Amino acid sequence: MTLRRILFGMAALAVGVLIGLPTVRYVQSSGVQESVERSVGPAPATSASVETVQIGADGPPPASSTEVPDLVDISRQSVSVAREVEPAVVYVEVELGAGFGRGATEAGSGVIISPAGYVVTNAHVVARSNEALVYLPSDKREFRAEVVGRDPTTDTAVLRMLEVGVGDDEPLPVASLGDSDALEVGEFVLTIGSPFRLTNTVTSGIVSALGRGGVGAISDEFAIEDFIQTDAAINPGSSGGALVNLRGEVVGVVTAIASENGVSAGYGFAIPMNLARVVIEDLIRFGEVRRGYLGVEVFPMTRADARESGMSGVRGVLVNRVISNGPADRAGVRQGDILLEVGGRLVNEPNQFQSRLAQAHPGDDVALTVWRDGEQRALQARLSDPNDPSLEDWFASTPTATELPQGPVEVGPTEEIARSEAPDWGVRFRDLTRTERRQFESGAYIESIEPGSAAELDGLPRGTVVVEVENRPVTTAEEAQAALERQARRDRPALVRVRRPDGRTAFYDLASPFVE
């Protein structure tokens, strides 16, 4: 062996020791660490200290005290649930009629919810017909059925099977309905339905999320999306089927999937039974859904909203608008309140707020909990129906997307519009035109945002009107510029409140432009 090879081998060994030592000192016990130190000698006085960093939480894992069930027991329970619930889940077929070709049909699923022959399914399953064929795969009975009513806002429909109980027919199997509010993320669930017209199909999974909104599964202007999300396989034809817990209770009505190719990708959605139950009862009783209205518009809460309101955490929904003389106004709700609870149940997203209200009727008294001036307040509101004069005006005045201002606003020939720029933040403001002052009253219009600027990075939107900076009113472009520059000189963030063209407000917490 040459001297050069010997020297190279010694160098490689030294590197290995230097790399290995910190690893041993981090992950081994103190006794092992001391033995290593003795083997290599005392550390030099000038060596850098090694910071000990805790990885993971102290103590046993949160679920360590929970007894782990036998998988065989879970399997047996699933078998038992499927056997009990399956007979009440039906195949629904609708004849499409003229324009779709002779004999063309579409199919879905349904759940028998009453001995009188009522079946719950999805509104989109029976959207093209007022009649359907209901087939019970468990005993091969068929019934003609009529559509009792539909609620497009929740994608729920009720059918009534005809000639139930005629002759010597045995009683119908009826599903047990459960409390969807008792569901928890991670809970085992089954789905039962007829995907691809394959009747009596059972799939399994867990509750992946609760209160899921913004899915876009319901194509209605007033859609209420408060879905139970599951990874149990759901496919075309599963719509209207049952989402079942391991107690054998139907806790949801299967309605949609999120998929790029139209088949299951592990993201399925079901209407919570507590919401569906109210819709079902209304459709059977009235043929339509009768909902109570509160007369407010709400926005999601942000950290900036919470900070501005003096809250320790992000909770509730922000009341952006209160309809004059509506139920909320009469109850004492104010614009800027944080709505925490409706009917004793927490609301942390606008879709949860919608879902809570959708379970109440006109004339119902609803308890509200709001956050205002640093404290919680209890209020009581009596809901009204859409015929309330104050709500009629509200519905008529609510702007649609096509009514909102598009592009630059025209300036009158005699108007002089002042402009100011906050270069550190990358924002250019201008004063409001006469037309805009009628709409916004006061503020500074955001005319442009510089690409890559601090304002753009924090999402400040062009085309909105700044009305406050750090809780101080802003009435002109010069005032907005001065307020931002004052924060920049202090190297501080800026809490900016803006009003959008549709009248809604939002907060933006802009980091200092000098933060790296």
Buried (B, 14 or more C-beta within 10 A) or exposed (E): EEEEEEEEEEEEEEEEEEEEBEEEBEEEEEEEBEEBBEEEEEEEEEEEEEEEEEEEEEEEEEEEEEEEEEEEEEEEBBEEBBEBBBBBBBBBBBBBEEEEEEEEBBBBBBBBBBEEBBBBBBBBBBBEBEBBBBBBBBEEBEBEBBBBBBBBBBBBBBBBBEEBEEEEEEEBBBBEBBEBEEBEEEBBBBBBBBBEBEBBBBBBBBBBEBBBBEBEBBEEEEBBBBBBBBBBBBBBBBBBBBBBBBEBBBBBBBBBBBBEEEEBBBBBBBBBBBBBBBBBEBBBEEEEBEBBBBBBBBBBBBEBBBBBBEBEEBBBBBBBBBBEBBBBBBBBBEBBBBBBBBBEEEBBBBBBBBBBBBBBBBEBEBBBBBBBEEEEBEBEBBBBEEEBEBBEBBEEEEEEEEEEEEEEBEBEEEEEBEBBBBBBBBBBBBBBBEBBEEBBEBBBBBBBBBEEBBBBBBEBEEBBBBBBBBEEEBBBBBBBBBBBBBBBEEEBBBBBBBBBBBBBBBBBBBEBBEEE
